[in-house]
Amino acid sequence: MKYTMKLGLSLTIVLAAGAAGMATVWLNVDAEVGPTPPAITTSETVTVSRQDITSVVSLDASVVANAEYLVTAPKAGIVSHVFDPASAGPAPRLPTVHPHWTSLSPDEPTPTPSGDPTAPPDDPEDPGETEEPEKPDKTEKADIGPVPVTAKLVLARVADKNVPVPVDGVFTEWLVPHGTKVAKGVPIARLTYTGFALVGQLPAADTYRLLSGKLSATAAVTDGPAGFDCRLLQAPSTAPADSEKPTPQVVCAVDDEVRLFPDLAGIIAIHSGQVEDVLALPVTAISGTADVGEVTVVNDDGSTEVREVKLGATDGTVVEIVDGLTEGDVVSASPPPLVR
């Protein structure tokens, strides 16, 4: 964009006086001035100080039975399947509220050894015709269905790290083939927690607050139990992009000792860590709130400079300054403009 400024100047010059009269000269000047950069406001400033920061994100959730969740790669590398669902055998058909499973009906006849409930019993003295069983085609993928798994069972290895099952449940499917190279955080398998869990959608604005630190969670159910721990099975870094779920989904497993019922409303409070006596600034003074940001430093002589800073924990109001500033530094209360 071109900025143009018109300057009108009036200049009166007295050349002579007396009989010759007075001569007056008017001088009009038009000038064009180039682009003017946005001004950096420093009328209000804040000082880098030390504070304690506790990062807690709360979100609305509901109780879900048999909630599915994703197991992700702990680091970048080649995925090697360790668990073999085919050799583990299918899960028993048990009554459940899970839509993928059905229970045996009381009126359903029990199959005979021949597999046909209406066929007469086999005669043990008449072996009948014998046929050599067909060898399975290893090129075809068998539909083995869900398979029970226990906590700490190693599902796979990614590079040099094991990927264990976090809680007892059911293995549903592999999401990447054996030998696939993946990035850190990519879902590699889908499992089901065969209990109750609180499931909620994390507000997009809070996503980056949970991408660092060790996560833990507590939960409460409306008009029900409160203050109980739940285990995070799926958090933002493990939730894939999904057009039907524009914000990351959180799945938090609840122990059997807590009595719950499906579809009850609740709240999950996710703790991503606490830091003490760290350098901090208000988030409103920084351009960016996660990993890396920029601030406008006000020097002692009044001059300003835009400086990159490394960011740490945040509670949504203040953010930790890991690197780039020292205690006592003064910065503008407003973040630097993106276009300079």
C-alpha positions, 0 to 999 in steps of 0.5 A: 500500500502506498502512503501519500501525504500532501504538504501545503506550505505558505511562505511570504517574502518581503522583497522591498519597502517604500516607494517600490511597494511590497512584493509578496511571493507564495510558495506551494509545495506538494510532496509524496512520502513513501510507506510508513511502517506501523508504529510499535506502541510502548506507552504501556509496559510490563516487566519480566518477573518470577511466578508459579504457574499451574496449567489446568484445562477443564472441559465438558464431557459425558460418560461413555461405556466401551469407549474407543481410543487410539494408541500412538507412536511415542517417537518417529520411526519404523513400526514393528508389530509385536502383538499378533491378534490372529494367534490371540483368538477372538474376544468372547461374545458377551452382553455389552452396550458396545454397538459392534458386539451382540450377545447370544439370544436365549432362543438361539440353538446351541450348535452341534459339533457339525456346526448345523443345529438341525443336523443329527448327531455324528455317528462315532463309528462311521468316520465318513469321508475324510478330506485333507483340510485346506491350507489357509491363504496367507495373502488374505487378511482374516477378519479376526474381530476384537481381541482381549488385551491386558495392561502393559502388553507390548503391542508394537515397537517404534524405533527402539521404544515399546508401545504398551497397552495402557489398560485392560480392554480389547484390541480392535485393529491396526491403523498402520501396516507392519514396517511403516515409517511414522512420525511421532504422535501418529495413531498406530492402533485402535483399542476399546476400554471395556469400562466407563470413560469420560469423553469430551471435546477440547476447545481448539484454543487450549490444544497447545496447552496440553502438548507438553509436560506429563498429563494427569486428570481428575473428573466429576459427574454432575449430581454424582461422584466428584474428585476422582482420578481418571486415566488419559487414554487419548489427548490432543497429541494422540487425536487424529484430524477428523472432519466430524470432530473439529476439536481434539477428543479426550478419552479418560478411563475411570476405575471400576470402583467409581459407580457410573452410568452411560450418558451422564454429564461431567467435567474433566480437569487436565493437569499438564504440570506445575512450574515454580519460580520461573520467568513469566509474562502475560500472554497478552504481551506476546505474539504466540502462546506455545513453543516460540513467540515474539515480544517488543523489548523496551531498552533503557534509552527508549529504543525498541527491538522485537525479540524471539522468546522460547515459551513453556508452561501456561495457565492461559493468563501468564506464560513461562519464558524459557529463553530470550529474556532475563528478570527485570527486562521491560517489554511492551504490554502489546505484542509486536505486529506480524507485519513490520 
